[in-house]
Amino acid sequence: MSLTNKVPEKDVHDLFTRVAPHYDQMNNLISLGTQNGWRKKFFKELKVEAGDFALDLCCGTGDLTIALAKQVGPSGNVIGLDFNQKMLDLADKKIRAQNLQKEIQLKQGDAMHLPYPDQSFDIVTIGFGLRNVPDADQVLKEIYRVLKPDGKVGILETSQPTNPIIKLGWESYFKLFPNFAKLLGANVDDYKYLSHTTAKFISATRLKEMLEQDGFKNVIITKLNLGAGAIHIGIKKKMR
């Protein structure tokens, strides 16, 4: 399986503009509410420290960004970056509703070409976004570049179950879920694409290998829902 998404970037951008109004409801419906538990497990494993300077990539409507801001606290700071302004507008509303404007800054930008100097951040996170970028390996390289020595990357993503029976059920489910879009008046074809990127994304083991090849050390995998999702935590090795 490849880390390269061959769909033109503009097409993906337009897709996310269309799905933005239904994005949160569809995620809850598709995951049967488990995405909230996945995020809690993610932060338990990531061990964010108060005062950390963090970057949340492909931040979408901001749920992970807001949770991250609560972890770093008032002494820390979080930047949420996404290429889609419609998603960022929805994230901004959530941030203002929770009065977190001082703790969070939103930035429209490209995760493959981050507009930040080397060694800028203590933490970089990406949740459910790596499978939809044009070149995920380039994103991993950029994450490594902008992390400080001993900084941590945290990736929360769908994955590939290894048990044959679970895998069969998982694949069948993801063929079915685009039809849920009808319940919310969303575009079924858009969710067919998202279903495809979810079902075809690389395994947790392969993603661990890619992180290690890009220089990350002590990469830990935590599988979720029998392998349907996975958390990857890695550390940028300290410079000598």
N, C-alpha and C positions, 0 to 999 in steps of 0.2 A: 504494500500500500504506500502511496506517495504522500509527501507532505506538501505537494504543490496542488493548488486548486486552479484548474484550467479555465474556469468560467471567468469572463472579463470582469475586471474590478468594478466598472461602472454598472454592470448588470447586477452584481451583488449589492452595490450601494443602493440602487433603485429598489431592489427587493426589500432591503431593510427599511427603507422609507415607507414602503407599502405596509409592512407587517408591524411597524412601530405602534400603531394604536391598539393592536390586539396582543402585543408581545408578552406582557406579563400574564394576562389571562390564559393565553395558549401554553405558556411554560408551566403554569400550575396545572392546567388540564392534562397536558401531555405527561408530566412527571407524576401525576396523581398526588401532588403536594410534596413529593420527596425532595425537590430541589432545596427547600428551606432547611431540611435536615442535613443535606449535603453541605450547605454553606456553613452550618454550625460545626460540622465535623472538620471542614476545611480549616477554619480558624483555630480549632483545637490543635490540629496538627502543625499549623504554620507558626504558632507561638509568636505573634506580633508583640512588640514591646512598646510601651507608652513612649511617645516622643519620636517614634520612627518617621522618616520621610518616605512616603510610599507612592507608587505609581500603579494604577489599575488600568490595564490595557483592554481594549474592546469593551468598554464599560457599559455600553448599551443604555438601559434606562436607570442604571445607577444603584441597584440593590447591593451588589458586592462592594461598590465604592463606599456607600454609606456605612455598611457593616465594618469596613476597613477603617473608616474615620473614627468610629466608636472604639475600635481597638487601639489606635494610636493616641487617642485622647486629645484634649485641648493643646497639649504641648507638642503634638505631632502635626503632620500635614499630609494631605492626599491629593494627588492629581488624577482625575478620571479622563482618559483619552479614548476617543472613538472617531471613526471617519464619517459617521452619519449624524448630521445636525438634528434631524428629527428625533433620534434617540437621545441626543444630548439635551434637547428641549424638555423632554419628559423627565430626564434625570434631574434637570435644574428645578423643576416643580417639586420633586420629592425632597431635594436638598433644602429648598426654601421652607417647605412644610415642616421640616425638622430643625430649622434654624441652624444649619451646618455650613452656611456660606463662608465662614472664616476658616473652617477646617478643610473644605474641599474646593478645589478649582477645576473647572471643566475645560477641556481643550479638544478642538477638532484637529485630528492629525492622523498620520499613517503609522501604524504599529511596525511596519517594515523599515521605516526611516524616522526614528524618533528625534524630535527637535530638542534634545537635551545633551549636555556634555557627558563625557565619560565619567563613571564613578559618581553619579549624582544621588542614587537612591539606596535606602536600606532594604526595602522590600519592593518587588515587582510582582503583581498578580495578573492573572488572566483567567476569566471564567467563561466557559462555553463559547470562546471566540476563536481559538486556534484553528479549529477545523474549517473556518470560513474565510481565512485570509488567503491571498493569492500564493504566498510562499511562507509557510509556517517555520521552516528552518531559518529563514532570514529574520523572522521575529525572535526566535530563540537567541540568535547571535546578537541582535540589538538589545535584548534583555540583559545578556551577559555584559555587554559594553557599558550600559548605564548603571549597573549595580556597583556599589562600593565593594571593596574586598571584604569578604565574610558576609556580604549581603545575601538575601534569600529570594529565590523565585518560588512562587506557588501557582500551580496550574490545576484548575478544576475543569474536567472535561469528560465527555462521554467516551466510552471505550468499547472493547470487544470481549464479551464473555468467552472463557475458554472451555467451559463445560458444553458439550455438543447439544444437549437437550435445552439448556438455558439459552444458548446461542440461537437455536432454531426459534424458540419463542420470542426472543428479543428481535430477531430479524422480521418475524411475522408482525409483531406489534408496530415496528417502525414503517412497515408498508401500510398499516391501517391508519396511523394517527393523522396523516394529512386530511382525512375526512372530518376530523374534529373541527377543522377550520370553518366548516359550514355552519357549525353551531354559533359562531361568533361573527359570521358574515365576512370572514377573511378569505383571501385568495388561496384556493386549494393547491394550485400549481406552485405557489411560493413555498408551501409547506412540503410539497413533494421534493423540492430541491433541498430544503433543510433536513428532511428525512434521509435523503441520499447522503449528504455530508456527514450526518450522524452515524449512519450504518457503515459507511466506508472509511471512517477515520481509523488511523493506525492503532495498534494494540498498546496497552500500557507499557509492556516490556519494550516495544520498539521506541516509544517516546522516551523512556528512560535512557536507552542507548543513545538517542539523538542528543539529549541533554548532556550526557557524559562526553560525547564527541565534541560538543561545543565548549567544554571546559568545566562543567559543573561537577562538584564532588558530593559524596554522601547523599546521592539521590534516593529518596524513599518513595515507594508506591503504597498507597492505601486504596484498596478496591472498594467500590460501593455497589450495593444492590447486585451482588453476585457477579460483579465485573461489568455491569452496564455503564458504570462511571468509574472514574479514578482520580485520585489526588496525587500529584507529583510535587515533592518539595526538594529543592536542590540548593547548594551553597556555592557561591563564587569563591574559588580558592584565593587565599590571601597572598598578595604579592610579596615576593622576597626582596 
